[in-house]
Amino acid sequence: MQSEVARGICLSPNWFVRPLNTDWLHTKYLAEALSGGEYGVALDLDRRLHAIALHNAGYVSRHVRNKIGLLGSTFTPYRRYGINSSRYDFVYAYGTFPQQAGGTKILWHDGPSDVELLRRRGLADFQIAEALKAKTEIAQAADRIAMSSEYSKQKFCEQFDVGHEKVDVLPFILPYTEALDDEGIVAKHQAECIHILFVGRAARRKGLDLLVEAYRNIKKIGVDARLTIVSEMQDGAVILPDDPSITLISGASPVEVQVLMRTAHIFAMPSREESYGIVYIEALAAGAVPIAPDKPQQRLLLRGGDIGALVDGSVDDVFSKLQELVVDRDVRLRKSLLGVDVFRKIYSRSAVLQQYACSFQKTMAS
């Protein structure tokens, strides 16, 4: 079935049926953004009530079993997804895979496959083995494959012996994020008081304690700065100093975060573990220089530090990179302008939608 506007069905994984889950919101936003057909493709979500009920029941069941120690994690990889896809031009299988596609072409968008990362997320070894076995089979069955970053693509192709030409890099769509214009970025960075921003629900995993210590050292050398922290501190409280220049916000909407990003000069999130890091991309759009962990994913994202600062996870290194950005306006501004240019070319709404439309077309032609 081929029409002027090709229509696909998006299969969201069983564990995504949570209203604020990043991956669920991505598929929802993507479907909404493509609904007008201006890119030559449209995407439907599976809104069948019995499917939603089944997936929610499955997630709740795994959550309860996890709490009483019967499962290592609520994350259950690769349950096959039952749906009749024959009336669609393509299937966008996000972290799951159809039981049978009936000849419809399939683009499979996969997530992390790193064994240590999956262990840290709570998966038992037998679950990891099942996931990797499923991925190996699906990688051969899918017509095309997508990963969310260049690093993920490199690792996937190495791990599962898949040709690079079969795999597309498709970033998350960020519907609330727009690039600040160059004039606004230049004007922002003329301020004397430097605004540093941290955003992360799991404060300790995201390195807030490291940032707070580095910030205290910055203040000791007389730097005029303020720190805004947006965090629910889900993984344990971080003790904050009694300092009027520090503001704690327990929760903020995506739009409110964008407003804060546009006033920030530096976005500092020196995470101990970060599989992707959407907020670093949001910082690039706002001209806020990201401070991120010096790990392969973030190293590629921030062009080896050309459009941000990479830290080794110590307070001393966070302090050193923070000090350079706070003190040297020229360095800060250069990284900001390079960063927003990268955002416009790769991560802006129009750029991302064009990448998805191209991948869907390749899938149908495969």
Residue, then its C-alpha position, 0 to 999 in steps of 0.5 A: m500500500q503506497s499513497e502520496v503521504a506514506r503512513g506508518i504505525c509506531l509501536s511503543p514498548n511495553w515499559f514506556v506507558r508512563p506519561l512523563n517517560t522520555d521515550w514515550l513522549h518522543t514517540k508521541y511528539l514525533a507522531e504529532a509533528l508528522s501529522g500534517g504530512e508536509y514531510g511526505v510521511a505520517l505516523d500513527l500511535d497504537r491507541r487501542l484501549h485493550a493494548i494500552a490496558l495490557h501494557n499498563a498491567g504488564y508494567v505494574s506487574r513487573h514493578v510489583r515483582n521488582k519491589i518484592g525481589l522477584l525481578g531484577s528490573t521493571f525493564t523487560p526487553y523485547r516482548r513481541y508486539g501484536i498488531n496488524s500492520s498490513r494496512y500501513d506502509f511501514v512500521y516504526a518499532y521503537g524498542t520493540f518488534p512486531q510479532q509479524a509484519g505481513g510484508t510491511k517494511i520495518l524500521w527498528h529503533d533500538g536502545p542501549s546494548d552495553v552489558e554493564l549499563l544494563r546491569r546498572r539498570g537492574l537487569a539480571d544476567f539471564q535477562i541481558a542474555e535474552a535481550l542480546k539474543a533478541k537483538t541479534e535476531i531482530a537486527q537481521a529481520a528488520d529492514r532498517i535500523a535506527m539508533s539515537s546517536e552516532y556513538s550508539k550506532q558505532k557500538f551497535c554495528e560492532q556488537f551485532d556485526v551489522g553494516h553501517e549502511k543499514v543503520d540511521v542516526l535518528p535523534f530525539i525530537l525536542p518540540y519545546t526547544e528552539a535555537l536562540d539567535d546569535e545576537g541573543i547569545v552574544a548579548k547574554h554572555q556580556a553579563e557580569c554575573i554568570h548563571i550556572l544551571f543544573v537540571g536532573r531528577a536523580a541529583r546524585r547520579k547526575g553529579l550535583d554533589l560534584l557541581v555544588e563543591a566546585y561551585r563553592n570553590i568558584k565562590k571562594i575565589g570571588v567569582d560573581a555567579r549564581l547557581t540554579i538547581v532543578s531537581e527532585m533529588q530522587d536518588g537521595a538529597v544533596i546537602l546545599p550550602d546556606d548561600p543566597s546565590i543558590t536556588l533550588i526548584s523541585g520541579a519544572s515543566p519542559v517549557e520552564v526549563q527552556v526559559l531557564m536555559r535561555t538565561a543560563h551561561i553554563f549548563a553543568m551536569p557532570s553525570r556519573e552515568e549518562s546514556y544519552g543526555i537530551v538536556y545537553i542538546e537543549a543547552l546547545a540550543a540556548g547558548a548555554v555551554p554544557i559541562a558533561p562527563d568525558k565519556p564516549q557518548q558525550r565526547l561525540l555529542l560535544r565534538g571532543g569539547d569544542i562545543g562544551a567542556l568534558v570532565d573526569g568526574s572529580v570535583d577538581d576537574v569540574f572546578s577547573k572547567l567551570q573556572e575557565l568558562v566563568v572567567d574567559r568570556d571569549v572561550r564561553l562565547r565561542k563554544s556557545l555559538l558553535g554549539v547553537d550552529v550544531f543544534r540548528k543543523i542536526y537537532s532542531r525540529s525541522a532537521v530531525l523531522q527531515q532525518y526521520a522522513c528520509s529514514f522512513q523512505k529508505t525503509m520502504a524502499s529497502 
